[in-house]
Amino acid sequence: MSAMLYLEGGGDSKELHSRCREGFRRLLERCGYQGRMPRLVACGARNSAFADFVSAHSGGIAQYVALWVDSENALADLDKTWAHLKERDGWAPPAGASDEQVLFMTTCMETWLVADRSALKEHYGSKLQDSALPPLSELERCPRDVIQNSLTHATRQCSNAYAKGKRSFEVLGKLTPATLERHLPSFVRVRRILNARL
């Protein structure tokens, strides 16, 4: 395996880890990476993802090893990922790690979900209240609690109302990459890096 991506998400259960990997796998397939898919490792908690990444990076187990996490806060500089993690989480990069080994969902995975209104409407149906969602402009500057609360509110009357975990990963796998690239600079960066590395 030439690439391994360590994912924040999936909680503590094997079932959720599986659903997390499946959601990301489907999204990456929609990006056109069939036949060159990285190995996806769902790590659960954020700190666990970092620890697993450090171990894999130090062990040299793949040509490209990356940490894929929520940025949690808006980014001052899209490409200075380790500086952001150092300031926010106190994480120092392991020796030899580059900024391209950190992939961000800015500010959280739900930002990606609310960016694709067509996928949301397809998934949630006619009871989705899309007027409750934040505007698409400057979406990555919107605080994550605002994003998450708006998604919960917009789907509250749907039979499959939004919930982190199982339901969030179902929507992730239905997103359209071109739509995400239109609204999310961080997703454009992920595509650029993976295009070069996979």
C-alpha positions as CSV (number, residue, x, y, z in Angstrom):
1,M,0.0,0.0,0.0
2,S,1.6,3.3,-1.1
3,A,-0.7,5.6,0.9
4,M,-2.4,5.6,4.3
5,L,-4.8,8.2,5.6
6,Y,-5.6,8.3,9.3
7,L,-9.1,9.7,9.9
8,E,-10.6,11.5,12.8
9,G,-14.0,10.0,13.3
10,G,-15.8,6.8,14.0
11,G,-16.1,7.0,17.8
12,D,-15.2,3.9,19.8
13,S,-17.2,1.2,18.0
14,K,-16.0,-1.2,15.2
15,E,-19.3,-0.5,13.4
16,L,-18.8,3.2,13.4
17,H,-15.2,2.8,12.3
18,S,-16.4,0.7,9.4
19,R,-19.0,3.4,8.5
20,C,-16.4,6.1,8.7
21,R,-14.1,4.3,6.3
22,E,-17.0,3.6,4.0
23,G,-18.1,7.2,3.8
24,F,-14.6,8.4,3.0
25,R,-14.0,5.6,0.6
26,R,-17.2,6.5,-1.4
27,L,-16.2,10.2,-1.4
28,L,-12.7,9.3,-2.7
29,E,-14.2,7.0,-5.4
30,R,-16.4,9.9,-6.5
31,C,-13.2,11.9,-6.7
32,G,-11.9,9.4,-9.3
33,Y,-9.4,7.5,-7.2
34,Q,-10.6,4.0,-7.9
35,G,-7.7,1.7,-8.6
36,R,-5.3,3.8,-6.5
37,M,-7.2,4.1,-3.3
38,P,-5.3,4.8,-0.1
39,R,-5.8,2.6,2.9
40,L,-8.2,4.4,5.3
41,V,-7.8,4.0,9.0
42,A,-10.7,5.3,11.2
43,C,-9.1,6.3,14.5
44,G,-12.0,7.6,16.5
45,A,-11.0,10.5,18.7
46,R,-8.8,13.4,17.4
47,N,-5.9,12.6,19.7
48,S,-6.0,8.9,18.7
49,A,-5.8,9.9,15.0
50,F,-2.7,12.1,15.7
51,A,-1.0,9.3,17.8
52,D,-1.7,6.7,15.1
53,F,-0.4,9.1,12.4
54,V,2.8,9.8,14.3
55,S,3.4,6.1,14.8
56,A,2.8,5.3,11.1
57,H,4.9,8.2,9.9
58,S,7.8,7.3,12.1
59,G,7.5,3.6,11.1
60,G,7.8,4.5,7.4
61,I,5.0,2.0,6.5
62,A,3.8,3.8,3.3
63,Q,5.2,6.2,0.8
64,Y,2.5,8.8,1.8
65,V,1.0,8.9,5.3
66,A,-1.5,11.6,6.2
67,L,-3.6,12.8,9.1
68,W,-7.1,13.8,8.0
69,V,-8.9,15.8,10.8
70,D,-11.3,18.7,11.4
71,S,-9.4,22.0,11.6
72,E,-11.9,22.9,14.4
73,N,-11.2,26.6,13.8
74,A,-10.9,28.7,10.7
75,L,-7.4,28.6,9.1
76,A,-5.1,31.6,9.0
77,D,-3.1,30.0,6.2
78,L,-4.5,27.0,4.3
79,D,-1.1,25.5,3.7
80,K,0.5,26.0,7.2
81,T,-1.3,23.0,8.7
82,W,1.3,22.1,11.4
83,A,1.4,25.7,12.6
84,H,-2.4,25.6,13.0
85,L,-2.2,22.3,14.9
86,K,0.6,23.5,17.1
87,E,-1.4,26.6,18.1
88,R,-4.7,24.9,18.5
89,D,-3.8,21.4,19.8
90,G,-0.2,21.7,20.9
91,W,0.8,19.1,18.4
92,A,4.3,19.2,17.0
93,P,5.0,17.5,13.7
94,P,7.0,14.3,13.9
95,A,10.5,14.6,12.4
96,G,10.4,14.9,8.6
97,A,6.6,15.5,8.4
98,S,5.4,18.1,5.9
99,D,2.4,20.3,5.8
100,E,1.0,18.2,2.9
101,Q,0.7,15.3,5.4
102,V,-2.2,17.1,7.1
103,L,-5.6,17.2,5.3
104,F,-8.2,19.4,6.9
105,M,-12.0,19.4,6.9
106,T,-12.4,23.1,7.7
107,T,-13.8,23.7,10.2
108,C,-15.5,20.3,10.5
109,M,-16.9,17.4,8.4
110,E,-20.3,19.0,8.7
111,T,-19.0,22.0,6.7
112,W,-18.5,19.6,3.8
113,L,-22.1,18.3,4.2
114,V,-23.8,21.7,4.2
115,A,-21.7,22.8,1.2
116,D,-23.5,20.3,-1.0
117,R,-27.2,21.3,-0.9
118,S,-28.2,18.9,-3.7
119,A,-26.8,15.9,-1.8
120,L,-28.6,17.0,1.4
121,K,-31.9,17.4,-0.4
122,E,-31.4,14.0,-2.0
123,H,-30.6,12.4,1.3
124,Y,-33.1,14.1,3.6
125,G,-36.0,14.7,1.2
126,S,-38.6,17.5,1.1
127,K,-38.7,18.1,4.8
128,L,-35.1,19.5,4.8
129,Q,-35.3,23.2,5.8
130,D,-32.4,24.5,3.8
131,S,-33.1,28.1,4.8
132,A,-31.8,27.1,8.2
133,L,-28.3,26.4,6.7
134,P,-25.6,29.0,6.7
135,P,-24.9,30.8,3.4
136,L,-22.4,29.2,1.0
137,S,-20.1,32.2,0.8
138,E,-17.2,32.1,3.3
139,L,-18.5,28.7,4.6
140,E,-15.0,27.8,6.0
141,R,-15.0,30.9,8.2
142,C,-18.3,29.8,9.9
143,P,-17.7,28.4,13.4
144,R,-18.2,24.7,13.7
145,D,-20.9,24.8,16.4
146,V,-22.9,27.1,14.1
147,I,-22.5,24.6,11.2
148,Q,-23.4,21.6,13.3
149,N,-26.4,23.3,15.0
150,S,-27.7,24.5,11.7
151,L,-27.6,21.0,10.2
152,T,-29.3,19.6,13.2
153,H,-32.0,22.3,13.0
154,A,-32.5,22.0,9.2
155,T,-33.1,18.2,9.4
156,R,-35.1,18.1,12.7
157,Q,-38.4,17.3,10.9
158,C,-36.8,14.6,8.6
159,S,-37.4,11.0,9.5
160,N,-33.6,10.5,9.3
161,A,-32.6,13.7,11.2
162,Y,-28.9,14.4,11.2
163,A,-26.8,12.7,13.9
164,K,-23.1,12.4,14.1
165,G,-21.7,9.0,13.3
166,K,-23.7,6.5,11.2
167,R,-25.9,9.2,9.5
168,S,-23.1,11.7,9.0
169,F,-21.0,9.1,7.1
170,E,-23.9,8.1,4.9
171,V,-24.2,11.7,3.7
172,L,-20.4,12.1,3.3
173,G,-20.4,9.3,0.7
174,K,-23.0,11.1,-1.4
175,L,-21.2,14.4,-1.8
176,T,-20.3,15.7,-5.2
177,P,-16.6,16.7,-5.4
178,A,-17.1,19.5,-7.9
179,T,-19.7,21.1,-5.6
180,L,-17.3,20.9,-2.7
181,E,-14.5,22.4,-4.7
182,R,-16.7,25.3,-5.7
183,H,-17.3,26.3,-2.0
184,L,-14.4,24.9,0.0
185,P,-10.8,25.9,-0.5
186,S,-9.7,23.2,2.0
187,F,-11.3,20.6,-0.2
188,V,-9.5,22.0,-3.3
189,R,-6.3,21.6,-1.4
190,V,-7.1,18.0,-0.4
191,R,-7.8,17.2,-4.1
192,R,-4.5,18.8,-5.2
193,I,-2.5,16.9,-2.7
194,L,-4.2,13.5,-3.3
195,N,-3.9,13.9,-7.1
196,A,-0.2,14.3,-6.7
197,R,0.3,11.5,-4.1
198,L,-2.0,8.7,-5.1
